[in-house]
Amino acid sequence: MNDQEFRLYLKIDVVQLDFWIEQGWLIPETSRGQRQFRDADVARARLILDLMGNMGVNEAGVDIVMDLVDQLHGVRGTMGKLLTAIGRQERDVQQRLFETLKDVDRV
């Protein structure tokens, strides 16, 4: 989706979009000097609109929320890789890891 399509879809103006990009809340891909937006950008923009509109969160709050969303996404990616790595281990190694996890959970 190009810049204009993105703005029309979300009913925002170019000033708002430029500000969100400046803040790092959205990081569109660039192709031949044109910004391109993905579905993930639409989801992030909707979240920003909800935070600033319906929820009344100020810019500093949106900055914190978006940072937390990014951190959570990173942790989920790391967990997925960890589970894949565990799945590639021999059965007895997997069993020991899961038992250790249970022990740690009890602490």
N, C-alpha and C positions, 0 to 999 in steps of 0.2 A: 504494500500500500504506500503510495507516495505522500508527500507532505500535505497537499491539498485534500486528498481523500481522507487522510487521518484526521485533519482538523474538522472537516465537514461531518464525518462519522461521529466524532465526539462533541461537536458543537462548541469548539473552542477557537480562539483567534490566534494569530501568528505570534503575538506578544506573549500570550500565555504559554504556548508551545516552546518558544525560544527560552523563556524563563525556566521551564521544567528541564530543558536540555542543559542550560547553563548550570543548574543546580546538580546535575548528574542523576536526576530522578528517572530520566529517559536517556537511553544511549542508542539512537537509531544507527542502522548501517548506512554507509554512504556508497552510492554507486554512480559513477560518472558525474560527481558533484551534486547529486540529488540525495536527499535523505529518504530512506526506505524504512518502513515500520512493519514489524511482525505482530503476530497475535499476542505474544508476550508483552509487547509495548502497549497494545490496546488494553490488556488486563491491568498493567501498571497505571496507565492513564485513568482508567475507571476508578482504581483505588485512590489515586490522587484526588480525583473529582469528589469521591465520597468523603474522603478525609476532610478536604477543605470546605465542602459544601454542607452535606447532611450532618457531619460530625463536628464541624466548627473547629477543626485542628488548624493551628497557625503554621507558617512556613517552617519554623524550627521543629515543630512536632512532626510535620510531614517528612522532614529530613531524617529524623530519628526512626520513624516507622519504615521508611524506604531502606535505610541502612540495616534495620533488623530483618526485613524481608530478604535482603541480599545475603545476610549472614545465614539465615535459615535455609535459603536455597543452597548455599555452599555446604552447609552441614549435611543436608539431605543427599547431595552429590557424593560427599565423602562417605556417608553411611552406605550408599549403594555400592561404591567401590569396595568398601570393607566387606560387605556381605558377599560380593562376587569373589573376593580373595579367599574368604572363609570357605565358600562353596567349592573352591578348587583344591582344598586341602583333603588329605586322606580322612576317612571317617573317624578314626580315633582322635585325630588332631581337632576335628570339628567338635567332637564330643567334649574334649578337655576344654576347649574355648568356651563352649556354652555352659559348662559346669562352673568355670571360673567366673563367667558373667553372673550366674546365679549367686555365687558367693559374694561377689562385689556388691550386688544389689541388696544383700542382707545387711551390709555394713552401715 
